[in-house]
């Protein structure tokens, strides 16, 4: 069980949903992985009926797809779908200032500063899981500043759809560049959040999404051109 999971309750569908979603996001369940209902039910100590509701929710969010028998499969994202998701993500990111209320909670700034310190470890430690975990916690901290519930839900859902795709591409990207981009993003986010610059916050998030799309698209489109 990873660090994130220790903060989640294994009792109830909500806790199981969060655990499975984080496993997908951090590539513990990579795209194409088949999940057994029987195995998961045994792990969490529940019957298959409530488990299926969790899996159906993840399927609705495009993270899983039903397979034959008692299996579900973690979804992948092709270049066209990736492009469409990022188009929505960039529009939403640029307009997030409409849904964020001032002042930004001090706990959010403290969390971003802690994550900025953790990101420094990545310069000498090529830990893809840690890189993904930091990104995940950044998204979680920023989502917590969004007062509009629907906007927050959409923002998080888009992240979970494509964040894992970026993470799966990291081994084919320049590690030092990815680490520096993360560090610079955190520095800039902390600065704009501290001064309450909500438009700057949205602009920075939009630019970060655009740069990430360019890097990921090259990897995925090249992979598809080679026939998978």
C-alpha positions as CSV (number, residue, x, y, z in Angstrom):
1,X,0.0,0.0,0.0
2,X,1.5,3.4,-1.0
3,X,1.7,6.6,0.9
4,X,-1.5,8.0,-0.6
5,X,-3.5,4.9,0.3
6,X,-2.6,5.1,3.9
7,X,-4.6,8.3,4.1
8,X,-7.7,6.6,2.6
9,X,-10.2,4.5,4.4
10,X,-10.6,1.0,3.1
11,X,-14.1,1.0,4.5
12,X,-16.8,2.1,2.0
13,X,-17.0,2.6,-1.7
14,X,-15.7,6.1,-1.6
15,X,-12.4,5.1,0.0
16,X,-11.9,2.3,-2.5
17,X,-12.8,4.6,-5.4
18,X,-10.0,7.0,-4.3
19,X,-7.5,4.2,-3.9
20,X,-8.2,2.7,-7.3
21,X,-8.2,6.1,-9.0
22,X,-4.8,7.0,-7.5
23,X,-3.4,3.6,-8.5
24,X,-4.4,4.3,-12.1
25,X,-3.0,7.9,-11.9
26,X,0.4,6.7,-10.7
27,X,0.6,3.8,-13.1
28,X,0.4,1.1,-10.5
29,X,-2.3,0.0,-12.9
30,X,-0.9,1.1,-16.3
31,X,-3.0,1.4,-19.5
32,X,-4.1,-2.0,-20.6
33,X,-4.0,-3.6,-17.2
34,X,-6.8,-6.1,-16.5
35,X,-8.4,-5.8,-13.1
36,X,-10.1,-8.8,-11.6
37,X,-13.3,-8.2,-9.7
38,X,-12.7,-11.2,-7.5
39,X,-9.2,-10.2,-6.6
40,X,-10.2,-6.6,-5.8
41,X,-13.2,-7.8,-3.8
42,X,-10.9,-10.1,-1.7
43,X,-8.3,-7.3,-1.2
44,X,-10.8,-4.8,0.1
45,X,-13.0,-7.3,1.9
46,X,-16.2,-6.4,0.2
47,X,-18.7,-8.2,-2.1
48,X,-18.6,-7.7,-5.8
49,X,-21.9,-5.7,-5.9
50,X,-20.5,-2.5,-4.2
51,X,-17.2,-3.0,-6.0
52,X,-18.9,-3.0,-9.3
53,X,-20.4,0.4,-8.5
54,X,-16.9,1.7,-7.9
55,X,-15.7,0.2,-11.2
56,X,-18.7,1.6,-13.1
57,X,-17.9,5.1,-11.7
58,X,-14.3,4.8,-13.0
59,X,-15.6,3.6,-16.3
60,X,-17.9,6.6,-16.5
61,X,-14.8,8.7,-16.0
62,X,-13.1,7.0,-18.9
63,X,-10.4,5.3,-16.7
64,X,-11.7,1.8,-17.1
65,X,-13.6,-0.2,-19.8
66,X,-15.5,-3.4,-19.3
67,X,-14.0,-6.6,-20.6
68,X,-15.4,-10.0,-21.1
69,X,-16.1,-12.0,-17.9
70,X,-15.3,-10.5,-14.5
71,X,-12.5,-8.2,-15.7
72,X,-12.2,-4.5,-16.5
73,X,-9.3,-2.9,-18.3
74,X,-7.5,0.3,-17.6
75,X,-8.0,2.6,-20.6
76,X,-5.4,4.2,-22.9
77,X,-5.7,7.5,-24.8
78,X,-4.9,7.9,-28.4
79,X,-3.4,11.1,-30.0
80,X,-6.8,12.4,-31.2
81,X,-8.5,11.9,-27.8
82,X,-5.5,13.5,-26.0
83,X,-5.8,16.5,-28.2
84,X,-9.5,17.0,-27.5
85,X,-9.0,16.5,-23.7
86,X,-6.2,19.1,-23.7
87,X,-8.3,21.6,-25.6
88,X,-10.9,21.5,-22.9
89,X,-8.3,21.5,-20.1
90,X,-6.5,24.6,-21.5
91,X,-9.8,26.6,-21.8
92,X,-10.8,25.6,-18.3
93,X,-7.3,26.3,-16.8
94,X,-7.2,29.8,-18.3
95,X,-10.6,30.6,-16.8
96,X,-10.1,29.1,-13.4
97,X,-9.8,32.5,-11.9
98,X,-13.5,32.8,-12.2
99,X,-14.0,30.0,-9.7
100,X,-11.3,30.7,-7.2
101,X,-12.0,32.9,-4.2
102,X,-9.5,35.1,-2.3
103,X,-7.7,34.8,-0.1
104,X,-6.0,31.6,-1.1
105,X,-5.8,29.4,2.1
106,X,-2.4,29.4,3.7
107,X,-2.4,25.6,3.8
108,X,-2.5,25.6,0.0
109,X,0.6,27.8,-0.1
110,X,2.4,25.6,2.5
111,X,1.5,22.5,0.5
112,X,3.0,23.9,-2.7
113,X,6.1,25.0,-0.8
114,X,6.5,21.5,0.6
115,X,6.1,19.9,-2.8
116,X,8.6,22.4,-4.3
117,X,11.1,21.1,-1.7
118,X,10.3,17.5,-2.5
119,X,10.8,18.2,-6.2
120,X,14.4,19.1,-5.6
121,X,15.0,15.4,-4.7
122,X,14.2,14.5,-8.3
123,X,17.3,16.1,-9.7
124,X,19.5,13.2,-8.4
125,X,16.7,10.6,-8.1
126,X,15.1,9.4,-11.2
127,X,11.9,8.3,-9.4
128,X,9.0,8.3,-11.8
129,X,6.5,7.4,-9.1
130,X,7.7,10.3,-6.9
131,X,7.4,12.6,-9.9
132,X,3.9,11.5,-10.5
133,X,3.0,11.7,-6.8
134,X,4.2,15.3,-6.6
135,X,2.2,16.2,-9.7
136,X,-0.9,14.5,-8.3
137,X,-0.6,16.4,-5.0
138,X,-0.1,19.7,-6.8
139,X,-3.3,19.1,-8.7
140,X,-5.1,18.1,-5.5
141,X,-3.9,21.3,-3.7
142,X,-5.0,23.6,-6.6
143,X,-8.3,21.8,-7.0
144,X,-9.0,22.6,-3.4
145,X,-9.0,26.3,-4.2
146,X,-11.8,26.0,-6.7
147,X,-15.1,27.0,-5.0
148,X,-17.3,25.9,-7.9
149,X,-18.0,22.2,-7.2
150,X,-18.7,21.3,-10.9
151,X,-15.6,23.2,-12.1
152,X,-13.5,21.3,-9.5
153,X,-14.9,17.9,-10.5
154,X,-14.3,18.5,-14.2
155,X,-10.8,19.8,-13.6
156,X,-9.9,16.7,-11.5
157,X,-11.5,14.3,-14.0
158,X,-9.5,15.8,-16.9
159,X,-6.3,15.4,-14.8
160,X,-7.0,11.8,-14.1
161,X,-7.6,11.0,-17.7
162,X,-4.4,12.5,-19.0
163,X,-2.0,12.9,-16.1
164,X,-1.2,9.2,-16.2
165,X,-0.6,9.3,-20.0
166,X,2.0,12.0,-19.4
167,X,3.6,9.9,-16.6
168,X,3.8,6.9,-18.9
169,X,5.6,9.1,-21.5
170,X,8.2,10.3,-19.0
171,X,10.8,7.5,-19.7
172,X,10.8,8.8,-23.3
173,X,11.2,12.4,-22.3
174,X,14.2,14.4,-21.0
175,X,14.2,13.7,-17.3
176,X,16.1,16.9,-16.3
177,X,13.7,19.0,-18.4
178,X,10.7,17.4,-16.8
179,X,12.1,18.0,-13.3
180,X,13.0,21.6,-14.1
181,X,9.5,22.3,-15.6
182,X,7.9,20.9,-12.5
183,X,10.2,23.0,-10.2
184,X,9.6,26.2,-12.2
185,X,5.9,25.6,-12.3
186,X,5.8,25.3,-8.6
187,X,7.9,28.5,-8.1
188,X,5.6,30.5,-10.4
189,X,2.4,29.1,-8.9
190,X,3.6,29.9,-5.4
191,X,4.4,33.5,-6.5
192,X,1.0,34.2,-8.2
193,X,-1.0,32.5,-5.4
194,X,0.9,34.5,-2.7
195,X,0.0,37.8,-4.3
196,X,-3.5,36.7,-5.2
197,X,-3.0,37.1,-8.9
198,X,-5.9,34.8,-10.1
199,X,-5.6,35.7,-13.8
200,X,-1.9,35.0,-13.6
201,X,-2.7,31.7,-11.9
202,X,-5.0,30.7,-14.8
203,X,-2.5,31.9,-17.4
204,X,0.3,29.8,-15.8
205,X,-1.9,26.7,-15.6
206,X,-2.9,27.1,-19.3
207,X,0.7,27.5,-20.4
208,X,1.8,24.5,-18.4
209,X,-1.0,22.4,-20.0
210,X,0.0,23.5,-23.5
211,X,3.7,22.7,-23.0
212,X,2.8,19.3,-21.5
213,X,0.5,18.5,-24.5
214,X,3.3,19.3,-27.0
215,X,5.7,16.9,-25.3
216,X,3.2,14.1,-24.8
217,X,1.7,14.4,-28.3
218,X,5.1,13.9,-30.0
219,X,5.6,10.6,-28.0
220,X,2.1,9.2,-28.6
221,X,1.7,10.2,-32.3
222,X,5.2,8.8,-33.0
223,X,4.2,5.6,-31.3
224,X,1.0,5.3,-33.3
225,X,2.8,6.1,-36.5
226,X,5.1,3.1,-35.9
227,X,2.0,0.9,-35.5
228,X,1.8,0.8,-31.7
